[in-house]
Amino acid sequence: MNLATRSIVYVSLTASLLSVAGLPSMLMAQSGDNSADQVESQAREAWSQTMHDIAAPEEGCYHASYPSTQWEKIECAAPPAYRSALPQIRGGEQTLGNGSDYVAQVASGHKIIAAAGSFLKVKGVTSEQSVGVALFGDGGILGPNEYTLQINTNFAHTAACGRYSGCQAWQQYVVSTNTPVSLTSGELTGKTEVFIEYWLLNYGVDTGENICPKGFIDAGPDSNGPGDDCVQNTPAVVVYDGQLPITDLGSLRFSGSVAAKGTDKATATYGTEAYTATVADSKTDISSGWTQAEFNVVGNAGGSEAEFNKGVSLTAKLAITDGSQTAPTCILPSSVEGTTGETNNLIGQSCTGNSGPTPYIEFVETN
């Protein structure tokens, strides 16, 4: 007997007992409705988890609607002209992001296969805006309800770097509430999209020409080495036809996964809908070196900051799949291990690592 059947039997039995006791029929109906709602909620939660676990059949864009667990291929939106910023050293108050964030580190000898982020508790959130940061030239997509959810890998030297020993691969899984329609246009899509941004940092030796591998855009000389930074985004999948309200943050689940010799995917579930975008793992070969994961809500591109209203408290969960049940180590923000340049205006309060079938870290951030 499955969970739904057991719950229906329990509801029926409860109703019978209440009737014998002489309680009003309205109370019996209310009890049944509440139990049915609970079962439905549990079913949707299980469905959401399943969609984050199921691989897409091949490269491309996919969608599924509850209760179906079959990915259906859909037309992709164009690769967004979104660009994240690399971390830069800063002084002053240390809010989260820009190389200073809670990071999950797996045990030696293990590699991350998937990382899933969600916000277990969202308290006091009424508004958010993306604001410019002077350190990054006040860049980014600025204004109300502009933010990104990011799951970021560590930097790792992989086979995709070829013979360039100073090169490092990096992959970002992104949900953005707004992106430029192209690199040459200031027009914005006005839509919330999910995609992967993948990088080869300090690749080759800068010549002033495009030296990046096929399929990458040359983002110019690397700030710390002789090569160029090479970047590209996957085609995007529209998660929400508009800017997803920050007040719905608790309803959004997000994950990123890798598959050696297969496809890496970014997956978002919102309500009864699931969306995923994929790219061949060979673009970065990040599956061979993914040992740390970072998850948070931050500004929308260009080193910007997600500025929340005062009185906000977020409890975040970052679950890791690495083939073990060992609790990941929670690396503290002071260790400077995060890999994105975007930030929020929240301060980390606590973090714990937890073991189990799906190990995870849980952390609290407030302002």
PEJO-V625353 format. One record per residue. N is the residue number from 1. RES is the residue in three letters. SS is DSSP state (a for helix, b for strand, c for the rest). PSI is psi in whole degrees, -180 to 180 (none if undefined). BURIAL is # if it has 9 or more other C-alpha atoms within 8 Angstrom, else .. Layout:
n=N res=RES ss=SS psi=PSI burial=BURIAL
n=N res=RES ss=SS psi=PSI burial=BURIAL
//
This chain:
n=1 res=MET ss=c psi=127 burial=.
n=2 res=ASN ss=c psi=177 burial=.
n=3 res=LEU ss=a psi=-44 burial=.
n=4 res=ALA ss=a psi=-42 burial=.
n=5 res=THR ss=a psi=-44 burial=.
n=6 res=ARG ss=a psi=-40 burial=#
n=7 res=SER ss=a psi=-41 burial=#
n=8 res=ILE ss=a psi=-43 burial=#
n=9 res=VAL ss=a psi=-43 burial=.
n=10 res=TYR ss=a psi=-43 burial=.
n=11 res=VAL ss=a psi=-44 burial=#
n=12 res=SER ss=a psi=-43 burial=#
n=13 res=LEU ss=a psi=-42 burial=.
n=14 res=THR ss=a psi=-42 burial=#
n=15 res=ALA ss=a psi=-41 burial=#
n=16 res=SER ss=a psi=-44 burial=.
n=17 res=LEU ss=a psi=-40 burial=.
n=18 res=LEU ss=a psi=-37 burial=#
n=19 res=SER ss=a psi=-42 burial=#
n=20 res=VAL ss=a psi=-36 burial=.
n=21 res=ALA ss=c psi=-8 burial=.
n=22 res=GLY ss=c psi=17 burial=.
n=23 res=LEU ss=c psi=156 burial=#
n=24 res=PRO ss=c psi=145 burial=.
n=25 res=SER ss=a psi=-29 burial=.
n=26 res=MET ss=a psi=-38 burial=.
n=27 res=LEU ss=a psi=-38 burial=.
n=28 res=MET ss=a psi=-44 burial=#
n=29 res=ALA ss=a psi=-40 burial=#
n=30 res=GLN ss=a psi=-41 burial=.
n=31 res=SER ss=a psi=-44 burial=#
n=32 res=GLY ss=a psi=-43 burial=#
n=33 res=ASP ss=a psi=-43 burial=.
n=34 res=ASN ss=a psi=-43 burial=.
n=35 res=SER ss=a psi=-41 burial=#
n=36 res=ALA ss=a psi=-41 burial=#
n=37 res=ASP ss=a psi=-39 burial=.
n=38 res=GLN ss=a psi=-43 burial=.
n=39 res=VAL ss=a psi=-43 burial=#
n=40 res=GLU ss=a psi=-41 burial=.
n=41 res=SER ss=a psi=-43 burial=.
n=42 res=GLN ss=a psi=-38 burial=.
n=43 res=ALA ss=a psi=-41 burial=.
n=44 res=ARG ss=a psi=-38 burial=#
n=45 res=GLU ss=a psi=-44 burial=.
n=46 res=ALA ss=a psi=-40 burial=.
n=47 res=TRP ss=a psi=-45 burial=#
n=48 res=SER ss=a psi=-46 burial=#
n=49 res=GLN ss=a psi=-41 burial=.
n=50 res=THR ss=a psi=-42 burial=#
n=51 res=MET ss=a psi=-28 burial=#
n=52 res=HIS ss=a psi=-23 burial=#
n=53 res=ASP ss=a psi=-27 burial=.
n=54 res=ILE ss=c psi=127 burial=.
n=55 res=ALA ss=c psi=147 burial=.
n=56 res=ALA ss=c psi=149 burial=#
n=57 res=PRO ss=c psi=-34 burial=.
n=58 res=GLU ss=c psi=-177 burial=.
n=59 res=GLU ss=c psi=146 burial=#
n=60 res=GLY ss=c psi=-161 burial=#
n=61 res=CYS ss=b psi=139 burial=#
n=62 res=TYR ss=b psi=157 burial=#
n=63 res=HIS ss=b psi=150 burial=#
n=64 res=ALA ss=b psi=147 burial=#
n=65 res=SER ss=b psi=138 burial=#
n=66 res=TYR ss=c psi=136 burial=#
n=67 res=PRO ss=c psi=9 burial=.
n=68 res=SER ss=c psi=141 burial=.
n=69 res=THR ss=c psi=19 burial=#
n=70 res=GLN ss=c psi=122 burial=.
n=71 res=TRP ss=c psi=131 burial=#
n=72 res=GLU ss=b psi=127 burial=.
n=73 res=LYS ss=b psi=135 burial=.
n=74 res=ILE ss=b psi=168 burial=.
n=75 res=GLU ss=c psi=134 burial=.
n=76 res=CYS ss=c psi=153 burial=#
n=77 res=ALA ss=b psi=163 burial=.
n=78 res=ALA ss=c psi=153 burial=.
n=79 res=PRO ss=c psi=126 burial=#
n=80 res=PRO ss=c psi=153 burial=#
n=81 res=ALA ss=c psi=19 burial=#
n=82 res=TYR ss=c psi=141 burial=.
n=83 res=ARG ss=c psi=123 burial=.
n=84 res=SER ss=c psi=165 burial=#
n=85 res=ALA ss=c psi=148 burial=#
n=86 res=LEU ss=c psi=151 burial=#
n=87 res=PRO ss=c psi=149 burial=#
n=88 res=GLN ss=c psi=146 burial=.
n=89 res=ILE ss=c psi=137 burial=.
n=90 res=ARG ss=c psi=165 burial=.
n=91 res=GLY ss=c psi=-177 burial=.
n=92 res=GLY ss=c psi=-162 burial=.
n=93 res=GLU ss=c psi=135 burial=.
n=94 res=GLN ss=c psi=86 burial=.
n=95 res=THR ss=c psi=173 burial=#
n=96 res=LEU ss=c psi=143 burial=#
n=97 res=GLY ss=b psi=-176 burial=#
n=98 res=ASN ss=c psi=55 burial=#
n=99 res=GLY ss=c psi=3 burial=#
n=100 res=SER ss=b psi=90 burial=#
n=101 res=ASP ss=c psi=166 burial=#
n=102 res=TYR ss=c psi=131 burial=#
n=103 res=VAL ss=b psi=136 burial=#
n=104 res=ALA ss=b psi=125 burial=#
n=105 res=GLN ss=b psi=125 burial=#
n=106 res=VAL ss=c psi=163 burial=#
n=107 res=ALA ss=c psi=153 burial=.
n=108 res=SER ss=c psi=136 burial=.
n=109 res=GLY ss=c psi=-8 burial=.
n=110 res=HIS ss=c psi=154 burial=#
n=111 res=LYS ss=c psi=146 burial=#
n=112 res=ILE ss=c psi=131 burial=#
n=113 res=ILE ss=c psi=-37 burial=#
n=114 res=ALA ss=b psi=152 burial=#
n=115 res=ALA ss=b psi=132 burial=#
n=116 res=ALA ss=b psi=127 burial=#
n=117 res=GLY ss=b psi=143 burial=#
n=118 res=SER ss=b psi=165 burial=#
n=119 res=PHE ss=b psi=109 burial=#
n=120 res=LEU ss=b psi=-35 burial=#
n=121 res=LYS ss=b psi=131 burial=#
n=122 res=VAL ss=b psi=107 burial=#
n=123 res=LYS ss=b psi=133 burial=.
n=124 res=GLY ss=c psi=7 burial=.
n=125 res=VAL ss=c psi=118 burial=#
n=126 res=THR ss=c psi=-25 burial=.
n=127 res=SER ss=c psi=162 burial=#
n=128 res=GLU ss=b psi=146 burial=#
n=129 res=GLN ss=b psi=146 burial=#
n=130 res=SER ss=b psi=127 burial=#
n=131 res=VAL ss=b psi=153 burial=#
n=132 res=GLY ss=c psi=152 burial=#
n=133 res=VAL ss=c psi=127 burial=#
n=134 res=ALA ss=a psi=-37 burial=.
n=135 res=LEU ss=a psi=-27 burial=.
n=136 res=PHE ss=a psi=22 burial=#
n=137 res=GLY ss=c psi=25 burial=.
n=138 res=ASP ss=c psi=34 burial=#
n=139 res=GLY ss=c psi=178 burial=#
n=140 res=GLY ss=c psi=179 burial=#
n=141 res=ILE ss=c psi=108 burial=#
n=142 res=LEU ss=c psi=153 burial=#
n=143 res=GLY ss=b psi=180 burial=.
n=144 res=PRO ss=b psi=143 burial=.
n=145 res=ASN ss=c psi=25 burial=#
n=146 res=GLU ss=c psi=117 burial=#
n=147 res=TYR ss=c psi=168 burial=#
n=148 res=THR ss=b psi=148 burial=#
n=149 res=LEU ss=b psi=131 burial=#
n=150 res=GLN ss=b psi=137 burial=#
n=151 res=ILE ss=b psi=121 burial=#
n=152 res=ASN ss=b psi=139 burial=#
n=153 res=THR ss=b psi=171 burial=#
n=154 res=ASN ss=c psi=169 burial=#
n=155 res=PHE ss=c psi=137 burial=.
n=156 res=ALA ss=b psi=136 burial=#
n=157 res=HIS ss=c psi=122 burial=#
n=158 res=THR ss=c psi=176 burial=#
n=159 res=ALA ss=a psi=-25 burial=.
n=160 res=ALA ss=a psi=-19 burial=#
n=161 res=CYS ss=a psi=-10 burial=#
n=162 res=GLY ss=c psi=-134 burial=.
n=163 res=ARG ss=c psi=4 burial=.
n=164 res=TYR ss=c psi=102 burial=.
n=165 res=SER ss=c psi=-26 burial=.
n=166 res=GLY ss=c psi=-2 burial=.
n=167 res=CYS ss=c psi=146 burial=#
n=168 res=GLN ss=b psi=139 burial=#
n=169 res=ALA ss=b psi=152 burial=#
n=170 res=TRP ss=b psi=141 burial=#
n=171 res=GLN ss=b psi=135 burial=#
n=172 res=GLN ss=b psi=131 burial=#
n=173 res=TYR ss=b psi=126 burial=#
n=174 res=VAL ss=b psi=135 burial=#
n=175 res=VAL ss=b psi=118 burial=#
n=176 res=SER ss=b psi=137 burial=#
n=177 res=THR ss=c psi=-2 burial=#
n=178 res=ASN ss=c psi=136 burial=#
n=179 res=THR ss=c psi=154 burial=#
n=180 res=PRO ss=b psi=145 burial=#
n=181 res=VAL ss=b psi=-24 burial=#
n=182 res=SER ss=b psi=169 burial=#
n=183 res=LEU ss=c psi=-17 burial=.
n=184 res=THR ss=c psi=7 burial=.
n=185 res=SER ss=b psi=140 burial=.
n=186 res=GLY ss=b psi=-3 burial=.
n=187 res=GLU ss=b psi=141 burial=.
n=188 res=LEU ss=b psi=152 burial=.
n=189 res=THR ss=c psi=-31 burial=.
n=190 res=GLY ss=c psi=18 burial=#
n=191 res=LYS ss=c psi=152 burial=#
n=192 res=THR ss=b psi=124 burial=#
n=193 res=GLU ss=b psi=154 burial=#
n=194 res=VAL ss=b psi=139 burial=#
n=195 res=PHE ss=b psi=175 burial=#
n=196 res=ILE ss=b psi=132 burial=#
n=197 res=GLU ss=b psi=123 burial=#
n=198 res=TYR ss=b psi=141 burial=#
n=199 res=TRP ss=b psi=150 burial=#
n=200 res=LEU ss=b psi=111 burial=#
n=201 res=LEU ss=b psi=139 burial=#
n=202 res=ASN ss=b psi=50 burial=#
n=203 res=TYR ss=b psi=131 burial=#
n=204 res=GLY ss=c psi=-153 burial=#
n=205 res=VAL ss=c psi=123 burial=#
n=206 res=ASP ss=c psi=131 burial=#
n=207 res=THR ss=c psi=-2 burial=.
n=208 res=GLY ss=c psi=-8 burial=.
n=209 res=GLU ss=c psi=172 burial=.
n=210 res=ASN ss=c psi=106 burial=.
n=211 res=ILE ss=c psi=5 burial=#
n=212 res=CYS ss=c psi=155 burial=#
n=213 res=PRO ss=c psi=159 burial=.
n=214 res=LYS ss=c psi=135 burial=.
n=215 res=GLY ss=c psi=-8 burial=.
n=216 res=PHE ss=c psi=152 burial=#
n=217 res=ILE ss=b psi=136 burial=#
n=218 res=ASP ss=b psi=113 burial=#
n=219 res=ALA ss=b psi=9 burial=.
n=220 res=GLY ss=b psi=178 burial=.
n=221 res=PRO ss=b psi=140 burial=#
n=222 res=ASP ss=c psi=144 burial=#
n=223 res=SER ss=c psi=-16 burial=.
n=224 res=ASN ss=c psi=6 burial=.
n=225 res=GLY ss=c psi=-177 burial=.
n=226 res=PRO ss=c psi=-14 burial=#
n=227 res=GLY ss=c psi=-169 burial=#
n=228 res=ASP ss=b psi=159 burial=#
n=229 res=ASP ss=b psi=124 burial=#
n=230 res=CYS ss=b psi=133 burial=#
n=231 res=VAL ss=b psi=153 burial=#
n=232 res=GLN ss=b psi=156 burial=#
n=233 res=ASN ss=b psi=147 burial=#
n=234 res=THR ss=c psi=161 burial=#
n=235 res=PRO ss=c psi=151 burial=#
n=236 res=ALA ss=b psi=158 burial=#
n=237 res=VAL ss=b psi=130 burial=#
n=238 res=VAL ss=b psi=119 burial=#
n=239 res=VAL ss=b psi=-33 burial=#
n=240 res=TYR ss=b psi=130 burial=#
n=241 res=ASP ss=c psi=75 burial=.
n=242 res=GLY ss=c psi=-173 burial=.
n=243 res=GLN ss=c psi=115 burial=#
n=244 res=LEU ss=c psi=122 burial=#
n=245 res=PRO ss=c psi=138 burial=.
n=246 res=ILE ss=a psi=-25 burial=#
n=247 res=THR ss=a psi=-11 burial=.
n=248 res=ASP ss=a psi=13 burial=.
n=249 res=LEU ss=a psi=-39 burial=#
n=250 res=GLY ss=a psi=-14 burial=#
n=251 res=SER ss=a psi=-3 burial=.
n=252 res=LEU ss=b psi=127 burial=#
n=253 res=ARG ss=b psi=145 burial=#
n=254 res=PHE ss=b psi=141 burial=#
n=255 res=SER ss=b psi=158 burial=#
n=256 res=GLY ss=b psi=142 burial=#
n=257 res=SER ss=b psi=162 burial=#
n=258 res=VAL ss=c psi=157 burial=#
n=259 res=ALA ss=c psi=110 burial=#
n=260 res=ALA ss=c psi=131 burial=#
n=261 res=LYS ss=c psi=17 burial=.
n=262 res=GLY ss=c psi=-142 burial=#
n=263 res=THR ss=b psi=140 burial=#
n=264 res=ASP ss=b psi=145 burial=#
n=265 res=LYS ss=b psi=146 burial=#
n=266 res=ALA ss=b psi=127 burial=#
n=267 res=THR ss=b psi=134 burial=#
n=268 res=ALA ss=b psi=135 burial=#
n=269 res=THR ss=b psi=137 burial=#
n=270 res=TYR ss=b psi=115 burial=#
n=271 res=GLY ss=c psi=-123 burial=.
n=272 res=THR ss=c psi=17 burial=#
n=273 res=GLU ss=b psi=146 burial=#
n=274 res=ALA ss=b psi=143 burial=#
n=275 res=TYR ss=b psi=144 burial=#
n=276 res=THR ss=b psi=146 burial=#
n=277 res=ALA ss=b psi=143 burial=#
n=278 res=THR ss=b psi=162 burial=#
n=279 res=VAL ss=b psi=150 burial=#
n=280 res=ALA ss=b psi=131 burial=#
n=281 res=ASP ss=a psi=-26 burial=#
n=282 res=SER ss=a psi=-16 burial=#
n=283 res=LYS ss=a psi=-37 burial=.
n=284 res=THR ss=c psi=-18 burial=#
n=285 res=ASP ss=c psi=31 burial=#
n=286 res=ILE ss=a psi=-20 burial=#
n=287 res=SER ss=a psi=-25 burial=#
n=288 res=SER ss=a psi=-11 burial=.
n=289 res=GLY ss=c psi=17 burial=#
n=290 res=TRP ss=c psi=106 burial=#
n=291 res=THR ss=c psi=-11 burial=#
n=292 res=GLN ss=b psi=147 burial=#
n=293 res=ALA ss=b psi=142 burial=#
n=294 res=GLU ss=b psi=136 burial=#
n=295 res=PHE ss=b psi=135 burial=#
n=296 res=ASN ss=b psi=173 burial=#
n=297 res=VAL ss=b psi=124 burial=#
n=298 res=VAL ss=b psi=-175 burial=#
n=299 res=GLY ss=c psi=168 burial=#
n=300 res=ASN ss=c psi=86 burial=#
n=301 res=ALA ss=c psi=167 burial=#
n=302 res=GLY ss=c psi=23 burial=#
n=303 res=GLY ss=c psi=16 burial=#
n=304 res=SER ss=c psi=169 burial=#
n=305 res=GLU ss=b psi=134 burial=#
n=306 res=ALA ss=b psi=108 burial=#
n=307 res=GLU ss=b psi=111 burial=#
n=308 res=PHE ss=b psi=157 burial=#
n=309 res=ASN ss=c psi=161 burial=#
n=310 res=LYS ss=c psi=153 burial=.
n=311 res=GLY ss=c psi=20 burial=.
n=312 res=VAL ss=c psi=141 burial=#
n=313 res=SER ss=b psi=125 burial=#
n=314 res=LEU ss=b psi=134 burial=#
n=315 res=THR ss=b psi=114 burial=#
n=316 res=ALA ss=b psi=147 burial=#
n=317 res=LYS ss=b psi=131 burial=#
n=318 res=LEU ss=b psi=104 burial=#
n=319 res=ALA ss=b psi=140 burial=#
n=320 res=ILE ss=b psi=136 burial=#
n=321 res=THR ss=b psi=115 burial=#
n=322 res=ASP ss=c psi=16 burial=#
n=323 res=GLY ss=c psi=9 burial=.
n=324 res=SER ss=c psi=174 burial=.
n=325 res=GLN ss=c psi=16 burial=#
n=326 res=THR ss=c psi=135 burial=#
n=327 res=ALA ss=c psi=130 burial=#
n=328 res=PRO ss=c psi=151 burial=#
n=329 res=THR ss=b psi=135 burial=#
n=330 res=CYS ss=b psi=106 burial=#
n=331 res=ILE ss=b psi=130 burial=#
n=332 res=LEU ss=c psi=156 burial=#
n=333 res=PRO ss=a psi=-31 burial=#
n=334 res=SER ss=a psi=-15 burial=.
n=335 res=SER ss=a psi=-10 burial=.
n=336 res=VAL ss=c psi=63 burial=#
n=337 res=GLU ss=c psi=-14 burial=#
n=338 res=GLY ss=c psi=157 burial=#
n=339 res=THR ss=c psi=-3 burial=#
n=340 res=THR ss=c psi=152 burial=#
n=341 res=GLY ss=c psi=-17 burial=#
n=342 res=GLU ss=c psi=156 burial=#
n=343 res=THR ss=b psi=174 burial=#
n=344 res=ASN ss=b psi=178 burial=#
n=345 res=ASN ss=c psi=30 burial=#
n=346 res=LEU ss=c psi=154 burial=#
n=347 res=ILE ss=b psi=133 burial=#
n=348 res=GLY ss=b psi=138 burial=#
n=349 res=GLN ss=b psi=-40 burial=.
n=350 res=SER ss=b psi=158 burial=.
n=351 res=CYS ss=b psi=138 burial=#
n=352 res=THR ss=b psi=147 burial=.
n=353 res=GLY ss=b psi=139 burial=#
n=354 res=ASN ss=b psi=135 burial=#
n=355 res=SER ss=c psi=173 burial=#
n=356 res=GLY ss=c psi=-175 burial=.
n=357 res=PRO ss=c psi=-36 burial=.
n=358 res=THR ss=c psi=91 burial=#
n=359 res=PRO ss=c psi=155 burial=#
n=360 res=TYR ss=b psi=161 burial=#
n=361 res=ILE ss=b psi=151 burial=#
n=362 res=GLU ss=b psi=129 burial=#
n=363 res=PHE ss=b psi=157 burial=#
n=364 res=VAL ss=b psi=136 burial=#
n=365 res=GLU ss=b psi=136 burial=#
n=366 res=THR ss=b psi=167 burial=#
n=367 res=ASN ss=c psi=none burial=#
//
